[in-house]
Each structure stands twice: as C-alpha cells, then as structure tokens.
Amino acid sequence: MEISTKQLRVQPGRIITQVNKGLDVTITYRGKACAKIIPINKTEIISTDDTENDLFGIWKNRNDLENVEQYVRDMRKGRKF
C-alpha cells in the first residue's frame, strides 16, 4: 500500500489498521518513497551493538555527565548576571 504524507497526517487510524492486518505501507513525499511502515512481527531483531546503532546512547560515554539529573537542573537554572 502506498500513501502520501498528507494521508498519513489525516487518516493515521486507518493506516495503523492496515498495518495491523499485515500490509506494508510505503509513505511518499512529493511522489517519492521516503519511509515504510511494516508490522512488527515482520521485522528482524535489531542489533543493540553500539557501533551499528549510533543514534541511541549518543551521550553514553561523556565523562561530564555522571549525574544527569544535576546536569539538567544546572541547565534549567539559567544565567546569573
């Protein structure tokens, strides 16, 4: 099944229903395929190896973020003049 990004925005429930029935949905943007939605039971297991999946855990090896909660609090404090 092929749909446009507008159809995805307007009718997300209908599209999810089609995916749940086992159909692959290709999303097009300006007439060109840009993404694909497939049922989860058709997907392969994604490797958790960091070298293959650099997007997740992007700040994992930073030494200055040992205490993430404190880092976020400090960022939210704002500047003091």
C-alpha positions in Angstrom: 0.0 0.0 0.0 1.3 3.5 -0.9 0.2 6.7 0.8 1.2 10.3 0.9 2.4 12.2 3.9 -0.9 14.1 3.9 -2.9 10.9 4.1 -0.7 9.8 7.0 -1.5 13.0 8.8 -5.2 12.9 8.0 -6.0 9.2 8.5 -3.5 7.7 10.9 -6.0 5.3 12.4 -6.9 3.8 9.1 -3.3 3.3 8.2 -2.5 1.6 11.5 -5.4 -0.7 10.9 -4.0 -1.7 7.6 -0.5 -2.3 9.2 -2.2 -4.5 11.9 -3.7 -6.6 9.1 -0.2 -7.3 7.8 0.1 -4.9 5.0 3.4 -2.9 4.4 2.7 0.8 4.0 5.1 3.0 1.9 4.9 6.7 2.7 5.7 9.1 -0.2 6.7 12.7 0.0 6.2 14.7 -3.2 5.8 11.4 -5.2 9.0 9.7 -3.9 9.1 7.0 -1.3 10.6 8.2 1.9 9.6 5.8 4.7 8.0 2.4 5.2 5.7 1.2 8.0 5.7 -2.6 8.5 4.0 -4.8 11.0 6.3 -5.5 14.0 6.0 -9.3 13.6 7.7 -8.9 10.1 10.7 -7.1 11.4 14.0 -8.6 12.3 15.6 -8.2 15.7 17.6 -5.0 15.8 21.1 -5.4 17.0 22.0 -3.5 20.2 25.6 -3.2 19.2 26.6 0.5 19.7 28.7 0.5 16.5 25.7 -0.3 14.4 23.2 1.9 16.2 25.0 5.2 17.0 21.8 7.2 17.3 20.8 5.7 20.7 23.1 6.3 23.7 24.8 9.2 21.9 26.0 10.8 25.2 26.7 7.5 26.9 30.5 7.9 27.0 30.6 11.5 28.2 32.6 12.0 31.4 31.0 15.3 32.4 27.5 13.8 32.7 28.0 11.4 35.6 24.9 12.8 37.3 22.3 13.6 34.5 19.7 15.0 36.9 22.2 17.6 38.2 23.3 18.5 34.7 19.7 19.1 33.7 19.0 21.2 36.8 22.0 23.3 36.1 20.9 23.9 32.5 17.5 25.0 33.7 18.7 27.5 36.2 19.6 30.0 33.6 22.3 32.6 33.7 23.1 34.8 36.7 24.0 38.3 35.9 
